[in-house]
């Protein structure tokens, strides 16, 4: 690829012409790598302490559950207070949590009860931080660059998901679990340094302190449910989270019992799926301002669902390895398009509350999908949960497609996305 073509790519040109976004993305990348290192290390430490699959589930639940309680409240906070300050505060608290986790582990004083408590505490911090973090992005780039910014964030997240577990494995083998926690603490320091260099004129949508948090939440929920450019994409996101999740959760079973390929096959499939997510972000990053964003959201989800069916309908490992990346790439492009639509359509004064609900769905729907898939697979086998999940996604895609004109009309007229 010629250098001139590379430099003109939105994925390269956007950080070059937006210093705030470039600094934020670099710091976020380091922090996300540290986060994935800690997640892997916590799972390994849980197994070392208990050798129990039940405790693995409890620790994972402790990390997720707080978003259900804190997410809507955190969205109201993101609309009331300076979003950059909210993120700095959250990262400082997360740094303290990682430091305590490192100290307890290195000194041999950690136990499963403390690990569950610290995981739940971290879940609260993440749930509190997420709406402000998502709502800050439009303050870092011009509105015409927002789609590319969302795509870049997705690429950074998936690259961190690649790199973090590998570094965690190296750290655990060379120095023990505590080293991974120390690395995560240092990653927060790097992100805080990056955040200190960002200059935003107004990181919050506008003052609403005269209202109660309950009033703010009710207004945010009503606004989200009634907005034609937000409600329908969120319903599609719910369907993707629930219906698109079974393939990921049941992948070890397919590798072992269907494809007869064992851990090596699981690694190949997991890597292919993660690679597909990165490719999806790269593809959409080059056309994130297209007038077809709603079509990308619907089409990506539908094709991803069909790819999931193709993956599990065969007993050939090699066919599945080819279909699985298409599933994740298409679902990834659909998810990025949905977030871009919501960011563009939301009023700045409501964006924190909208993204709080978005974050609740983004983390909550896959958890429901994983639970349903596990229960269904015990009764009906591995293939049927994936098949019916795909049918759910396709049905909601059709419903969303029928209302596509209202979504397009709700997007701002001064962006390429609404041209």
N, C-alpha and C positions, 0 to 999 in steps of 0.2 A: 504494500500500500504506500503510495507516495506520501512524503512528509506533509505536503500542503493539504492533501485530502484528510490525513489523520488529524492535523491541527484544526481543520474546519469542522470535524465531527462534533456534534453537541456534547458528547461525553467527555471530550477533551477541551473544547472551547469554553464550555460553561464555567468550569473552575478557573480557567485562565483569566476570564473577564469579570469574575465575581470573587474577590479576595475573601470576603466573609465566608462564602460557601466553601471555598477551597480549604480554609483553615478549619472550619467546622467538620468537613468530611474527613480530613486527615486525622483530627483528634477523635472523631467518632469511630473511625476504622480501628485505631489502636485500642479504644475502649471496648469495642465489640469483640475483638480477638481475645482480650482479657476475660470478657464475660463468658465466652465459649470455653476457654480454658477452665474457668471456675466451675461451669456446669458439668463438664466431664469429670473434673476432680471430685466434685461433690458426689456424683454417682459412684465413682470408684471408692471413695471413702465410706459411703453408706454400705457398700457391699463388704468392705473390709471389717466394718464394725458389726454387721448383723448377718451377712450371708443370707439375706432374705429379700425375695422379690416383693413381698408386701411392703417392707420398709422403703424399697426403691419407689414404689407407687406413692407412699405417704409423703416422702420428701418432695417428689415431683408435684404432688397436689398442693403441698404447703407453698411452693413457689408460685403456682398458678392462681390459687383461690383468691388471694387478696384483690385481684383485678375486678372481681365481681362486686366487691364492697367499696373499693376505693376509686375505681375508674370514673364513675359519674361525678363524684365529688372533686376528683383531680381535674376534670374538664372545666368545672366552674372556677377552680383556682387559677387555671391557665388563662381564663378570660378576665379575672379580677386583677391579677398581679403581673408584674413584669416576667415574661416567659423565660428570658435569659437568666434572670436571677433564680427562678424556680429550678431550672436545670442545674445551675451551679450548686444550689443548696442540695439537690438530690444527689448529685455526683459526690459531694463532700460526705454526705451520710453513707453512701455506698462505699466510699473509700474507708470509712471507719469500720463498716461491717466486714469488709475483706481483710482489714488489718487484724480485727479481733479473731476472725476465723483462722488466719495464719498463725497468730499467737497461740491460740488454744490447740491447734493441730501440732505445731512445732514443739510445744511443751508436753504433748501427750495427755492433755486434759480434756480433749474433745470427747463427747459421747453422743449417742444417737438423739437424745432429747435436745441437747444444745444445737445439734446440726439441724433438726427440724425447726427449732425456734429461729435460728439465724436464717434459714431458707425462707421462712414465712416473713421475717423482717425484710429481707431483700426483695421479696415479692411485693410488699407494700411500697417500698421505695421505687421499684420499677413501674408499678401501676400509677404512682403519683407523678412520676417523671414523664411517662410516655405521651400524654396529651400535649404537654408543653413542648416536648421535643418535636412532635409532629407539626404542631401549630407554628413553631418558630421558623420552619423552612421557608414559607412564603415571605418572611421578612428578610431573608438572606439573598433572594434572587428576584429579578423582575418577573411579573406574572407570566410573560411569554416564555420564560425559561422554567416554569414550575414543573411541567411534565418531565423534562429531562432531569431536573433535580430529584424528583421522586424515583426515577429509574436508576440514577446513580446511587441513591441511598439503598435501593434494593440490591444492586450489584455489590456494594460495600458489605452489606449484611451477609450475603451468601458467600462472598469471598472469606469473610471472617469465620463463617461456619465451616469452610474448608480448612483454613489455616489454624484456627484455635484448637480443635481437637488434636491435630498433629503435634502442635507445640506442647499441649497438655501431656500427651503421651511421652514426649521426650523429657519434659520436666519431671514427671512422676518416676520414670525409669532412672534418671540420673540423680535426682535429688529428693524424691519423695513428694507426696501429695501437697505438703505445705508450700513447696516451691511454686506450684500453680496458683495458689491463693496469693502469694507474694507478687507474682507477675500481674495478677488482676489488679491488686492494689496500686501498683506502679502505672498500670494503664489508665486508672482514674486520674492520677496525677497529671499524666500527659494530656488527657482530655480537658482537665481544669485549666491547664496552661493555655491550651488552644482557645477555650471559651473566654479567657481573660483578654484575648487579643481581638475578639469580635466586637464590632461597633454597630449597634442597631439603633436607629432613630426611635422607633417605638416597637417593642417586642410584644406588646399586649394589644388586644383589640380596642380596648377603651374602658374607662372606669365604670364599674357597676357595683361599687361597694355599698351603695345605699340599699341594696336588696339582700335578702337572706340567701344562704346557699341553697335552701330548699326551693326558693322561688327561681333562682338561677337554673337549677337542674330541671324543674318543670318546664321553664321556657325553652331550654335547650332540647328537651325531649320532644315537645310539641313542634318546635321549629324543624327538627330533623325528620319527624314523622310526616310532616305536611309538605316538605320541600320536594318538588318533582325531580330535581337533579341530585338528591341525596338519598331519599328513602329507597327508591328502586335499586340503585347500586348496592346499598347496604343489605337488602334482601338477597341479592345475588351473592354477596360476600358470605352471608350466612350459609347459603346452599353450598358454596365452594368449601367452606370450612367443615361442614357436616358430611356432605356427599363426596368430597374429594379426599377426605382424610383416610378412609379405610385402606387404600393401597399402601400408604406410608406405614401405618401401624401394623399391618399384617405382612409386611415385606419379609421379615425373618421366616415366617411360616411358609411363604411361597418359595423362598430360597431353599429351605430344608425339605419340604414335603412335596412340592409341585415340580420344581426344577432340579431337585436332587443335586444341588451344587454346594451346599454347606456354607460355611463362613466366607469362603472365597467368593461364591456367587452373591452372597448378601453384600459384600464389600463392593463388588462390581455394580450391582443394581443401585446401591445407595450413592455411589460416586456418579453414576450416570444421571440419577435424578437430581442431585445437587448441581451437576454441570448443566443440566437442562434449565434450572432456575437462573443460573448466571447468563446463559444464552438468551433466555427470555428477556431479561433486563437489558442486555446489550441491544437486542433487536428493537425494543420499544424506545430505547433512549435515542434512536435516530429518527423516530417519527412520533415523538410524544406530543407534538403540537398539531397533529393531524385532526381534521374535522371528523375523523372516524373513530375517536376515542370510545364512544359507547359501543360501536360495532366491534372494536378490538376487545372490549370487556366481555361482550356476549359471545363473539366467535371464539375467543381464546378459551373460555370456560367450556364451551360445547365440544371443541376439538380435543381439549384436555380430557374431558370425560370419555370420549370415544377412544382415546389412546389408552386410558386406564382399562377399558373393557378389552382392548386388543392385548394388553400386557398380560391379563389374567386368563384370557380365553385360550392361550397356547400353552403347551408343555415344553416348548423350546426355549431354553435359556437365551439363545442368541436373538430370537425374535423379540422376546421380552426386553432384552437389553436395548434394542432399537426403539421400541415403543415407549418405554418408561421415560426417557428424556423428553419426548414430545409431550407427554402428560404434564411434567413439571414445568417445561418451558411455556406451554400454553396457559396453564393455570397461573404461572408467575406473571406473564404479560397481562392477563386479565386482572389480577390483583393490583398490579401497578396502575393500570388504566382506571380501576375503580377508585383507588386513593387519589389519583390526579383529578378525576372528575369531582370528587368530594371537596378536595382542597380548593379547586377553582370555583365551585358553586357556593361554598359557605361564605356567609358574611363575616368580615374580619372580627366583629364584636361577638360572634357566636362560634368562631372556629375552634376554640379550646374545648367547649362543651361537645361540639360535633365530633371532634377527634377523640374525646374521651369515650363516647359511645362506639366510635370506630375501633378503638383499642380494645374495648370490652368484647366486641364481636370477633375481632381479629384473633384474640387469644382464647375466648370462650367457646366459639363454635367448633374449632378443631378438637378441643377437649371433649365436647359432647360427641363429636364424630368418632373420636378414638374409643370412647366408652361404648357407644352403640355398636361399633364395628367388632370390638372384642366380644361383647355378649352375643351378637348375631353369629359370629364365626363359630362359637361353641355349639350353636344349635344347627346351623345350616351349612357349615364348611367355610372355606376361605373365599371362594369365588363370589358367592351370592351377595355378601355385603358390598363388595366393590361394584358389582353390577347394578344393584338397586341404588347405591349412592350416585352412580353415574346417571341413572334415570332421573333422580332428583335434580341434579345439576342441569341436565338438558331441559327438563320441564320449566325450571325457573328461567333459564336462558330464553326460552320461547316467550314466556310472560314478559320478561324485560324487553325483548326485541319489539313486542307490540307497542310498548310505551317509549320507544327510543327517541321519538320526535320531541317529547316533553323534556327528556334529559338534555338533548342538544340545545333546546331553547333556554334552559336554565343556566347554561354556561355563559360567562361574560362575552360580550360581543367583540371586545378588543383583543381577543386571543386567537391564535390560529386554531385552537381546539373548537372554537365556536364559529369559525368562518363559514 
